Amino acid sequence: MAEIINLRQQRKATARADKQQRARDNRIRHGRTKAEKSAALAQKALDQRRLEGHKTERDDDV
């Protein structure tokens, strides 16, 4: 005999699984984690400070 299932629960479970798959695809397609974004921002700021530190000032008064 076949197993008796509740169609409403099955429909909700299927919708939930589809939603999770769509969210997984969107995370892959659109994003970096917050940690990755903040690490990139910190690295950019560090690079900028290092660049400013290596610049020499010009004496336009001469």
MARZA-276969 format. One line per field, with one value per residue: residue number from 1; residue in one letter; x, y, z of N, C-alpha, C in turn. Coordinates in Angstrom, 1 decimal. Example, Ala and Ser with C-alpha at 12.3 -4.5 7.8 and 13.67 -1.06 7.14 Angstrom:
# residues 2
n <- (1, 2)
res <- (A, S)
n.X <- (13.2, 12.8)
n.Y <- (-5.7, -2.2)
n.Z <- (7.8, 7.1)
ca.X <- (12.3, 13.7)
ca.Y <- (-4.5, -1.1)
ca.Z <- (7.8, 7.1)
c.X <- (13.2, 12.9)
c.Y <- (-3.3, 0.0)
c.Z <- (7.8, 7.9)
END
This chain:
# residues 62
n <- (1, 2, 3, 4, 5, 6, 7, 8, 9, 10, 11, 12, 13, 14, 15, 16, 17, 18, 19, 20, 21, 22, 23, 24, 25, 26, 27, 28, 29, 30, 31, 32, 33, 34, 35, 36, 37, 38, 39, 40, 41, 42, 43, 44, 45, 46, 47, 48, 49, 50, 51, 52, 53, 54, 55, 56, 57, 58, 59, 60, 61, 62)
res <- (M, A, E, I, I, N, L, R, Q, Q, R, K, A, T, A, R, A, D, K, Q, Q, R, A, R, D, N, R, I, R, H, G, R, T, K, A, E, K, S, A, A, L, A, Q, K, A, L, D, Q, R, R, L, E, G, H, K, T, E, R, D, D, D, V)
n.X <- (0.8, 0.3, 2.0, 0.4, 0.1, 0.1, -1.1, -1.0, 1.0, 3.1, 3.2, 3.9, 6.5, 7.8, 7.7, 9.2, 11.7, 12.3, 12.5, 14.7, 16.7, 16.7, 17.5, 20.1, 21.3, 21.1, 22.8, 25.3, 25.4, 25.2, 26.8, 29.2, 30.4, 29.7, 32.0, 34.0, 33.6, 34.2, 36.9, 38.1, 37.6, 39.1, 41.7, 42.0, 42.0, 44.4, 46.2, 46.0, 46.9, 49.6, 50.5, 50.2, 52.1, 54.5, 54.7, 56.3, 56.7, 56.2, 58.1, 56.8, 57.4, 60.0)
n.Y <- (-1.2, 2.3, 5.1, 7.3, 10.7, 14.2, 16.5, 19.3, 19.8, 18.6, 20.3, 22.7, 22.0, 21.5, 24.1, 25.5, 24.3, 25.0, 27.8, 27.9, 26.9, 28.9, 31.1, 30.2, 30.2, 32.9, 33.9, 33.0, 34.2, 37.0, 37.8, 38.7, 37.8, 39.7, 39.8, 39.5, 41.8, 43.8, 43.2, 43.7, 46.4, 47.3, 46.5, 48.1, 50.7, 50.4, 50.1, 52.6, 54.3, 53.4, 54.2, 56.9, 57.4, 56.9, 58.9, 61.8, 65.2, 68.1, 71.0, 73.9, 76.4, 77.1)
n.Z <- (0.0, -0.6, 0.9, 3.1, 2.6, 3.6, 1.6, 1.7, 3.5, 2.1, -0.2, 1.0, 2.0, -0.4, -1.5, 0.4, 0.0, -2.6, -2.3, -0.6, -2.3, -4.3, -2.8, -2.1, -4.7, -5.3, -3.3, -4.2, -6.7, -6.2, -4.1, -1.6, 1.6, 4.6, 6.1, 4.1, 2.6, 4.5, 5.0, 2.5, 2.3, 4.5, 3.7, 1.4, 2.6, 4.1, 2.0, 0.8, 2.8, 2.9, 0.4, 0.6, 2.5, 1.1, -0.7, -1.8, -0.7, -2.7, -3.1, -3.8, -3.3, -4.0)
ca.X <- (0.0, 1.1, 2.1, -0.6, 0.7, -0.8, -0.8, -0.7, 2.4, 4.1, 3.3, 4.7, 7.8, 8.4, 7.9, 10.4, 13.0, 12.5, 12.9, 16.1, 17.5, 16.7, 18.4, 21.5, 21.7, 21.3, 24.1, 26.4, 25.4, 25.3, 27.4, 30.3, 30.0, 30.0, 33.4, 34.8, 33.5, 34.9, 38.3, 38.5, 37.6, 40.3, 42.9, 42.0, 42.5, 45.8, 47.0, 46.0, 47.9, 51.0, 50.8, 50.4, 53.4, 55.6, 54.7, 57.2, 56.0, 56.9, 58.3, 56.4, 57.9, 61.3)
ca.Y <- (0.0, 3.5, 5.9, 8.4, 12.0, 15.4, 17.3, 20.7, 19.8, 18.4, 21.5, 23.7, 21.5, 21.8, 25.6, 25.8, 23.8, 25.9, 29.1, 27.8, 26.8, 30.2, 31.9, 29.7, 30.7, 34.4, 34.2, 32.7, 35.1, 38.4, 38.3, 38.4, 37.9, 40.9, 39.8, 39.7, 43.2, 44.6, 42.9, 44.4, 47.8, 47.5, 46.4, 49.3, 51.8, 50.2, 50.4, 54.0, 54.9, 53.1, 55.0, 58.3, 57.4, 56.9, 60.1, 62.9, 66.5, 69.0, 72.4, 74.8, 77.7, 77.3)
ca.Z <- (0.0, -0.6, 2.2, 3.1, 2.9, 3.7, 0.4, 2.1, 4.1, 1.0, -1.0, 1.8, 2.0, -1.7, -1.7, 1.2, -0.6, -3.8, -1.8, -0.1, -3.5, -4.9, -1.9, -2.3, -6.0, -5.2, -2.5, -5.0, -7.8, -5.8, -2.9, -0.7, 2.9, 5.2, 6.5, 2.9, 2.2, 5.4, 4.8, 1.3, 2.7, 5.4, 2.8, 0.6, 3.4, 4.4, 0.8, 0.6, 3.8, 2.5, -0.8, 1.0, 3.2, 0.2, -1.5, -1.3, -0.9, -3.6, -2.6, -4.8, -2.9, -4.5)
c.X <- (0.9, 1.0, 1.1, 0.2, -0.3, -0.3, -0.4, 0.7, 3.4, 4.3, 4.1, 6.2, 8.5, 8.6, 9.1, 11.7, 13.3, 13.1, 14.4, 17.1, 17.7, 17.6, 19.8, 22.1, 22.0, 22.6, 25.3, 26.5, 25.8, 26.3, 28.7, 29.8, 30.3, 31.5, 34.3, 34.8, 34.3, 36.5, 38.8, 38.6, 38.8, 41.6, 43.1, 42.5, 43.9, 46.7, 47.1, 46.9, 49.3, 51.4, 51.0, 51.7, 54.6, 55.7, 55.7, 56.5, 56.9, 57.0, 58.0, 56.9, 59.3, 61.4)
c.Y <- (1.2, 4.3, 7.0, 9.7, 13.1, 16.3, 18.7, 20.7, 19.5, 19.6, 22.6, 23.3, 21.8, 23.3, 26.0, 25.4, 24.6, 27.2, 29.0, 27.6, 28.1, 31.2, 31.5, 30.2, 32.2, 34.7, 34.0, 33.8, 36.5, 38.7, 37.8, 38.5, 39.3, 41.0, 40.0, 41.2, 44.1, 44.4, 43.6, 45.9, 48.2, 47.5, 47.6, 50.5, 51.6, 50.5, 51.9, 54.7, 54.6, 53.9, 56.4, 58.4, 57.4, 58.1, 61.1, 64.2, 67.3, 70.4, 73.3, 76.2, 78.0, 78.2)
c.Z <- (0.0, 0.7, 2.0, 3.4, 2.9, 2.5, 0.7, 2.7, 3.0, 0.1, -0.3, 1.8, 0.7, -1.9, -0.8, 0.6, -1.8, -3.3, -1.3, -1.3, -4.2, -4.1, -2.0, -3.6, -5.9, -4.3, -3.4, -6.1, -7.3, -4.8, -2.4, 0.7, 3.5, 5.7, 5.3, 2.5, 3.2, 5.3, 3.6, 1.6, 3.6, 4.6, 1.9, 1.4, 3.8, 3.1, 0.5, 1.6, 3.4, 1.3, -0.3, 1.8, 2.3, -0.7, -0.9, -1.6, -1.8, -2.9, -3.7, -4.5, -3.5, -5.7)
END
